[in-house]
Amino acid sequence: MRKFPKPWFRPKRGLWYVTLNGRQVNLGPDKEAAFEQYKQLLAEPNNYNSASDFIAADRIKELYGIDPTSS
């Protein structure tokens, strides 16, 4: 089962990233803006391609009150 994707900070570059579908996505230098972009990325249904991703989607809905599987 995959780990739940969470944003992480790369100090040498001063940027926030998240790994989705095996690729690192640059979320930018500002923490608040990075987490907002992160929520938007998770809300896109094309980021889900396995059953474990939908389990993670349920957790996102619990934590953030958004449904990442809806269009």
MMTF fields as JSON, N, C-alpha, C and O atoms, coordinates in Angstrom:
{
  "mmtfVersion": "1.0.0",
  "mmtfProducer": "UNKNOWN",
  "numBonds": 283,
  "numAtoms": 284,
  "numGroups": 71,
  "numChains": 1,
  "numModels": 1,
  "chainsPerModel": [1],
  "groupsPerChain": [71],
  "chainIdList": ["A"],
  "bondAtomList": [4, 2, 8, 6, 12, 10, 16, 14, 20, 18, 24, 22, 28, 26, 32, 30, 36, 34, 40, 38, 44, 42, 48, 46, 52, 50, 56, 54, 60, 58, 64, 62, 68, 66, 72, 70, 76, 74, 80, 78, 84, 82, 88, 86, 92, 90, 96, 94, 100, 98, 104, 102, 108, 106, 112, 110, 116, 114, 120, 118, 124, 122, 128, 126, 132, 130, 136, 134, 140, 138, 144, 142, 148, 146, 152, 150, 156, 154, 160, 158, 164, 162, 168, 166, 172, 170, 176, 174, 180, 178, 184, 182, 188, 186, 192, 190, 196, 194, 200, 198, 204, 202, 208, 206, 212, 210, 216, 214, 220, 218, 224, 222, 228, 226, 232, 230, 236, 234, 240, 238, 244, 242, 248, 246, 252, 250, 256, 254, 260, 258, 264, 262, 268, 266, 272, 270, 276, 274, 280, 278],
  "bondOrderList": [1, 1, 1, 1, 1, 1, 1, 1, 1, 1, 1, 1, 1, 1, 1, 1, 1, 1, 1, 1, 1, 1, 1, 1, 1, 1, 1, 1, 1, 1, 1, 1, 1, 1, 1, 1, 1, 1, 1, 1, 1, 1, 1, 1, 1, 1, 1, 1, 1, 1, 1, 1, 1, 1, 1, 1, 1, 1, 1, 1, 1, 1, 1, 1, 1, 1, 1, 1, 1, 1],
  "groupList": [{"groupName": "MET", "atomNameList": ["N", "CA", "C", "O"], "elementList": ["N", "C", "C", "O"], "formalChargeList": [0, 0, 0, 0], "bondAtomList": [1, 0, 2, 1, 3, 2], "bondOrderList": [1, 1, 2], "singleLetterCode": "M", "chemCompType": "L-PEPTIDE LINKING"}, {"groupName": "ARG", "atomNameList": ["N", "CA", "C", "O"], "elementList": ["N", "C", "C", "O"], "formalChargeList": [0, 0, 0, 0], "bondAtomList": [1, 0, 2, 1, 3, 2], "bondOrderList": [1, 1, 2], "singleLetterCode": "R", "chemCompType": "L-PEPTIDE LINKING"}, {"groupName": "LYS", "atomNameList": ["N", "CA", "C", "O"], "elementList": ["N", "C", "C", "O"], "formalChargeList": [0, 0, 0, 0], "bondAtomList": [1, 0, 2, 1, 3, 2], "bondOrderList": [1, 1, 2], "singleLetterCode": "K", "chemCompType": "L-PEPTIDE LINKING"}, {"groupName": "PHE", "atomNameList": ["N", "CA", "C", "O"], "elementList": ["N", "C", "C", "O"], "formalChargeList": [0, 0, 0, 0], "bondAtomList": [1, 0, 2, 1, 3, 2], "bondOrderList": [1, 1, 2], "singleLetterCode": "F", "chemCompType": "L-PEPTIDE LINKING"}, {"groupName": "PRO", "atomNameList": ["N", "CA", "C", "O"], "elementList": ["N", "C", "C", "O"], "formalChargeList": [0, 0, 0, 0], "bondAtomList": [1, 0, 2, 1, 3, 2], "bondOrderList": [1, 1, 2], "singleLetterCode": "P", "chemCompType": "L-PEPTIDE LINKING"}, {"groupName": "TRP", "atomNameList": ["N", "CA", "C", "O"], "elementList": ["N", "C", "C", "O"], "formalChargeList": [0, 0, 0, 0], "bondAtomList": [1, 0, 2, 1, 3, 2], "bondOrderList": [1, 1, 2], "singleLetterCode": "W", "chemCompType": "L-PEPTIDE LINKING"}, {"groupName": "GLY", "atomNameList": ["N", "CA", "C", "O"], "elementList": ["N", "C", "C", "O"], "formalChargeList": [0, 0, 0, 0], "bondAtomList": [1, 0, 2, 1, 3, 2], "bondOrderList": [1, 1, 2], "singleLetterCode": "G", "chemCompType": "PEPTIDE LINKING"}, {"groupName": "LEU", "atomNameList": ["N", "CA", "C", "O"], "elementList": ["N", "C", "C", "O"], "formalChargeList": [0, 0, 0, 0], "bondAtomList": [1, 0, 2, 1, 3, 2], "bondOrderList": [1, 1, 2], "singleLetterCode": "L", "chemCompType": "L-PEPTIDE LINKING"}, {"groupName": "TYR", "atomNameList": ["N", "CA", "C", "O"], "elementList": ["N", "C", "C", "O"], "formalChargeList": [0, 0, 0, 0], "bondAtomList": [1, 0, 2, 1, 3, 2], "bondOrderList": [1, 1, 2], "singleLetterCode": "Y", "chemCompType": "L-PEPTIDE LINKING"}, {"groupName": "VAL", "atomNameList": ["N", "CA", "C", "O"], "elementList": ["N", "C", "C", "O"], "formalChargeList": [0, 0, 0, 0], "bondAtomList": [1, 0, 2, 1, 3, 2], "bondOrderList": [1, 1, 2], "singleLetterCode": "V", "chemCompType": "L-PEPTIDE LINKING"}, {"groupName": "THR", "atomNameList": ["N", "CA", "C", "O"], "elementList": ["N", "C", "C", "O"], "formalChargeList": [0, 0, 0, 0], "bondAtomList": [1, 0, 2, 1, 3, 2], "bondOrderList": [1, 1, 2], "singleLetterCode": "T", "chemCompType": "L-PEPTIDE LINKING"}, {"groupName": "ASN", "atomNameList": ["N", "CA", "C", "O"], "elementList": ["N", "C", "C", "O"], "formalChargeList": [0, 0, 0, 0], "bondAtomList": [1, 0, 2, 1, 3, 2], "bondOrderList": [1, 1, 2], "singleLetterCode": "N", "chemCompType": "L-PEPTIDE LINKING"}, {"groupName": "GLN", "atomNameList": ["N", "CA", "C", "O"], "elementList": ["N", "C", "C", "O"], "formalChargeList": [0, 0, 0, 0], "bondAtomList": [1, 0, 2, 1, 3, 2], "bondOrderList": [1, 1, 2], "singleLetterCode": "Q", "chemCompType": "L-PEPTIDE LINKING"}, {"groupName": "ASP", "atomNameList": ["N", "CA", "C", "O"], "elementList": ["N", "C", "C", "O"], "formalChargeList": [0, 0, 0, 0], "bondAtomList": [1, 0, 2, 1, 3, 2], "bondOrderList": [1, 1, 2], "singleLetterCode": "D", "chemCompType": "L-PEPTIDE LINKING"}, {"groupName": "GLU", "atomNameList": ["N", "CA", "C", "O"], "elementList": ["N", "C", "C", "O"], "formalChargeList": [0, 0, 0, 0], "bondAtomList": [1, 0, 2, 1, 3, 2], "bondOrderList": [1, 1, 2], "singleLetterCode": "E", "chemCompType": "L-PEPTIDE LINKING"}, {"groupName": "ALA", "atomNameList": ["N", "CA", "C", "O"], "elementList": ["N", "C", "C", "O"], "formalChargeList": [0, 0, 0, 0], "bondAtomList": [1, 0, 2, 1, 3, 2], "bondOrderList": [1, 1, 2], "singleLetterCode": "A", "chemCompType": "L-PEPTIDE LINKING"}, {"groupName": "SER", "atomNameList": ["N", "CA", "C", "O"], "elementList": ["N", "C", "C", "O"], "formalChargeList": [0, 0, 0, 0], "bondAtomList": [1, 0, 2, 1, 3, 2], "bondOrderList": [1, 1, 2], "singleLetterCode": "S", "chemCompType": "L-PEPTIDE LINKING"}, {"groupName": "ILE", "atomNameList": ["N", "CA", "C", "O"], "elementList": ["N", "C", "C", "O"], "formalChargeList": [0, 0, 0, 0], "bondAtomList": [1, 0, 2, 1, 3, 2], "bondOrderList": [1, 1, 2], "singleLetterCode": "I", "chemCompType": "L-PEPTIDE LINKING"}],
  "groupTypeList": [0, 1, 2, 3, 4, 2, 4, 5, 3, 1, 4, 2, 1, 6, 7, 5, 8, 9, 10, 7, 11, 6, 1, 12, 9, 11, 7, 6, 4, 13, 2, 14, 15, 15, 3, 14, 12, 8, 2, 12, 7, 7, 15, 14, 4, 11, 11, 8, 11, 16, 15, 16, 13, 3, 17, 15, 15, 13, 1, 17, 2, 14, 7, 8, 6, 17, 13, 4, 10, 16, 16],
  "groupIdList": [1, 2, 3, 4, 5, 6, 7, 8, 9, 10, 11, 12, 13, 14, 15, 16, 17, 18, 19, 20, 21, 22, 23, 24, 25, 26, 27, 28, 29, 30, 31, 32, 33, 34, 35, 36, 37, 38, 39, 40, 41, 42, 43, 44, 45, 46, 47, 48, 49, 50, 51, 52, 53, 54, 55, 56, 57, 58, 59, 60, 61, 62, 63, 64, 65, 66, 67, 68, 69, 70, 71],
  "secStructList": [7, 7, 7, 7, 7, 7, 7, 3, 3, 3, 6, 6, 6, 6, 3, 3, 3, 3, 3, 3, 6, 6, 3, 3, 3, 3, 3, 3, 1, 7, 2, 2, 2, 2, 2, 2, 2, 2, 2, 2, 2, 2, 2, 1, 4, 4, 4, 7, 7, 1, 2, 2, 2, 2, 2, 2, 2, 2, 2, 2, 2, 2, 2, 2, 1, 7, 7, 6, 6, 7, 7],
  "xCoordList": [0.841, 0.0, 0.893, 1.888, 0.518, 1.285, 1.147, 0.176, 2.143, 2.058, 1.155, 1.027, 0.542, -0.282, 0.631, 1.576, 0.379, 1.256, 1.109, 0.006, 2.236, 2.229, 3.274, 4.33, 3.009, 4.02, 5.25, 5.152, 6.393, 7.648, 8.501, 8.374, 9.372, 10.181, 11.608, 12.215, 12.138, 13.525, 14.323, 14.288, 15.045, 15.716, 16.738, 16.827, 17.51, 18.541, 17.943, 18.569, 16.748, 16.081, 15.055, 14.624, 14.665, 13.669, 12.289, 11.521, 11.97, 10.698, 9.968, 10.581, 8.642, 7.782, 7.484, 7.296, 7.443, 7.143, 6.151, 5.984, 5.499, 4.717, 4.976, 5.134, 5.022, 5.217, 3.868, 3.232, 3.435, 2.17, 2.444, 3.102, 1.939, 2.115, 3.579, 3.894, 4.471, 5.875, 6.658, 7.837, 6.029, 6.786, 6.679, 5.646, 7.761, 7.796, 7.217, 7.645, 6.233, 5.57, 6.012, 5.867, 6.556, 6.991, 5.754, 4.947, 5.612, 4.472, 4.832, 3.961, 6.1, 6.53, 7.149, 7.206, 7.619, 8.337, 7.448, 7.872, 6.246, 5.362, 4.565, 3.868, 4.662, 4.021, 2.503, 1.921, 1.863, 0.394, -0.064, -1.001, 0.59, 0.231, 0.514, -0.239, 1.605, 1.96, 0.884, 0.497, 0.41, -0.628, -1.956, -2.726, -2.222, -3.444, -3.354, -4.317, -2.199, -1.998, -2.055, -2.582, -1.517, -1.556, -3.003, -3.335, -3.844, -5.266, -5.912, -6.71, -5.571, -6.138, -5.67, -6.458, -4.402, -3.888, -4.59, -4.923, -4.811, -5.491, -6.957, -7.554, -7.534, -8.933, -9.132, -10.259, -8.045, -8.146, -8.269, -7.384, -9.363, -9.585, -8.546, -8.391, -7.834, -6.859, -5.631, -4.773, -5.516, -4.398, -4.642, -3.78, -5.792, -6.138, -6.184, -6.959, -5.345, -5.342, -5.222, -4.872, -5.507, -5.535, -6.494, -6.881, -6.859, -7.796, -7.227, -7.969, -5.926, -5.331, -5.407, -5.469, -5.402, -5.549, -6.924, -7.059, -7.95, -9.285, -9.419, -10.204, -8.671, -8.635, -8.035, -8.527, -6.974, -6.352, -7.341, -7.382, -8.127, -9.11, -10.124, -10.539, -10.521, -11.442, -10.812, -11.485, -9.528, -8.814, -8.715, -8.849, -8.485, -8.425, -9.771, -9.843, -10.824, -12.169, -12.401, -12.979, -11.948, -12.064, -11.29, -11.815, -10.043, -9.152, -9.463, -9.465, -9.727, -9.845, -11.269, -11.522, -12.186, -13.563, -13.779, -14.771, -12.839, -13.011, -13.097, -12.556, -13.769, -13.889, -12.99, -13.388, -11.782, -10.853, -11.283, -10.67, -12.301, -12.735, -13.862, -14.223, -14.418, -15.493, -14.927, -13.841, -15.652, -15.183, -15.476, -15.147],
  "yCoordList": [-1.178, 0.0, 1.251, 1.324, 2.205, 3.442, 4.296, 4.193, 5.139, 6.122, 7.267, 7.537, 7.926, 9.088, 10.242, 10.555, 10.891, 11.986, 13.222, 13.731, 13.694, 14.894, 15.872, 15.445, 17.161, 18.138, 18.066, 17.774, 18.336, 18.357, 19.512, 19.933, 20.01, 21.181, 20.775, 19.967, 21.337, 21.1, 22.362, 23.334, 22.357, 23.561, 24.18, 25.404, 23.349, 23.892, 24.737, 25.689, 24.389, 25.145, 26.126, 27.044, 25.921, 26.795, 26.617, 27.574, 25.376, 25.096, 23.925, 23.031, 23.958, 22.862, 21.963, 22.439, 20.651, 19.654, 18.639, 18.495, 17.94, 16.755, 15.741, 16.115, 14.46, 13.41, 12.786, 12.189, 12.928, 12.367, 11.495, 11.922, 10.281, 9.324, 9.186, 9.09, 9.175, 8.955, 10.161, 10.033, 11.323, 12.502, 13.604, 13.766, 14.354, 15.431, 16.696, 17.133, 17.267, 18.477, 19.642, 19.602, 20.689, 21.894, 22.698, 23.072, 22.963, 23.728, 25.177, 25.963, 25.538, 26.911, 27.152, 26.246, 28.392, 28.701, 29.056, 28.905, 29.514, 29.951, 28.773, 28.093, 28.526, 27.353, 27.361, 26.354, 28.484, 28.542, 28.32, 27.56, 28.979, 28.815, 27.389, 26.829, 26.808, 25.438, 24.451, 23.555, 24.619, 23.71, 23.915, 22.97, 25.13, 25.399, 24.711, 24.092, 24.824, 24.158, 22.641, 21.934, 22.149, 20.725, 20.223, 19.176, 20.976, 20.6, 20.569, 19.679, 21.536, 21.585, 20.393, 19.807, 20.031, 18.874, 17.593, 16.751, 17.449, 16.249, 16.213, 15.14, 17.374, 17.447, 17.022, 16.762, 16.951, 16.525, 15.007, 14.297, 14.5, 13.047, 12.253, 11.061, 12.846, 12.087, 11.702, 10.982, 12.151, 11.757, 10.409, 9.925, 9.797, 8.55, 7.427, 7.467, 6.413, 5.298, 3.938, 2.953, 3.869, 2.582, 2.647, 3.729, 1.498, 1.448, 2.146, 2.792, 2.023, 2.66, 4.177, 4.861, 4.712, 6.157, 6.612, 7.702, 5.79, 6.167, 6.091, 6.834, 5.21, 5.18, 6.488, 7.08, 6.931, 8.212, 9.349, 10.302, 9.263, 10.307, 10.425, 11.53, 9.299, 9.338, 10.063, 10.807, 9.842, 10.501, 12.015, 12.806, 12.405, 13.831, 14.482, 15.583, 13.787, 14.315, 14.519, 15.524, 13.564, 13.676, 14.879, 15.671, 15.004, 16.031, 17.44, 18.392, 17.571, 18.901, 19.269, 20.411, 18.33, 18.63, 18.803, 19.398, 18.277, 18.335, 16.919, 15.987, 16.759, 15.454, 15.427, 15.933, 14.85, 14.864, 13.99, 14.071, 13.172, 12.311, 12.934, 12.408, 14.042, 14.664, 15.613, 16.166, 15.798, 16.669, 18.106, 18.963],
  "zCoordList": [0.0, 0.0, 0.0, 0.721, -0.809, -0.905, 0.338, 1.087, 0.535, 1.612, 1.162, -0.032, 2.116, 1.831, 1.413, 2.138, 0.257, -0.181, 0.701, 0.902, 1.219, 2.058, 1.535, 1.067, 1.601, 1.194, 2.092, 3.283, 1.504, 2.246, 1.723, 0.574, 2.599, 2.295, 1.956, 2.66, 0.88, 0.48, 0.822, 0.067, 1.956, 2.449, 1.498, 1.401, 0.795, -0.097, -1.226, -1.692, -1.654, -2.718, -2.171, -2.868, -0.912, -0.309, -0.909, -1.014, -1.309, -1.985, -1.331, -0.748, -1.446, -0.993, -2.182, -3.302, -1.93, -2.949, -2.403, -1.192, -3.325, -2.985, -4.091, -5.253, -3.737, -4.728, -5.043, -4.175, -6.298, -6.766, -7.979, -8.927, -7.943, -9.039, -9.443, -10.629, -8.455, -8.71, -9.211, -9.54, -9.274, -9.712, -8.665, -8.015, -8.516, -7.537, -8.17, -9.238, -7.477, -7.961, -7.091, -5.869, -7.727, -7.031, -6.631, -7.482, -5.326, -4.821, -4.513, -4.142, -4.662, -4.446, -3.079, -2.247, -2.845, -1.608, -0.414, 0.732, -0.659, 0.416, 0.965, 0.212, 2.274, 2.879, 2.704, 2.299, 3.004, 2.892, 1.456, 1.212, 0.51, -0.899, -1.367, -2.163, -0.868, -1.234, -0.776, -1.526, 0.449, 0.946, 0.223, 0.057, -0.201, -0.967, -2.332, -2.785, -2.98, -4.27, -4.097, -4.956, -2.995, -2.67, -2.6, -3.157, -1.916, -1.817, -3.195, -3.489, -4.037, -5.386, -6.215, -6.957, -6.095, -6.823, -6.394, -7.229, -5.102, -4.615, -5.031, -5.116, -5.288, -5.697, -7.15, -7.571, -7.919, -9.319, -9.375, -8.898, -9.957, -9.956, -10.734, -10.471, -11.669, -12.446, -11.635, -12.146, -10.397, -9.546, -8.877, -8.143, -9.114, -8.442, -9.448, -10.403, -9.232, -10.168, -9.489, -10.14, -8.193, -7.513, -6.317, -5.875, -5.817, -4.691, -3.46, -2.721, -3.232, -2.058, -2.155, -1.134, -3.385, -3.558, -3.097, -2.542, -3.32, -2.886, -1.373, -0.785, -0.742, 0.726, 1.227, 2.187, 0.571, 0.928, 0.691, 1.469, -0.361, -0.657, 0.477, 0.827, 1.046, 2.186, 3.369, 4.082, 3.568, 4.673, 4.428, 5.362, 3.197, 2.841, 3.125, 3.67, 2.751, 2.989, 4.481, 4.894, 5.288, 6.745, 7.279, 8.061, 6.849, 7.385, 6.887, 7.667, 5.583, 4.991, 4.573, 4.188, 4.644, 4.284, 2.795, 2.375, 1.975, 0.529, -0.015, 0.58, -1.134, -1.755, -2.983, -4.032, -2.891, -4.003, -5.187, -6.252, -5.032, -6.133, -6.949, -8.002, -6.482, -7.248, -8.288, -8.109, -9.358, -10.451, -10.188, -11.007]
}
